[in-house]
Amino acid sequence: SFLLEHNLLNFRASELIYLVVETGCSYFAELAYPDKLKVGLRVARLGNSSVTYKTGLFRDGETQAAAAGHFVHVLVDKESRKPTAIDEVSRATFRTIMS
């Protein structure tokens, strides 16, 4: 949703898309439906064509993370699937949540 809310991704009109190429998650407490969750998101690394995100999952009202994870997006050409450099406008947006 971060990409959509900041106009960094348009599935229909864009020639470029982000693909998830790696994920991982460690759980510290049980989460189950119908738990309501809050998800924290930050950019841990901004590469030439990739973005590494870190996430924290919190049960609503709790301050201790129930899970922590990461995932990597790579910006690619929609047709060829070849990596493409992230433009400066997008980079500036990613930096707003970078730590």
Secondary structure, 3 states (H helix, E strand, C coil): CHHHHCCCCCCCCCCEEEEEEEEEEEECCCCCCCCCEEEEEEEEEECCCEEEEEEEEEECCCCCCCEEEEEEEEEEECCCCCECCCCHHHHHHHHCCEC
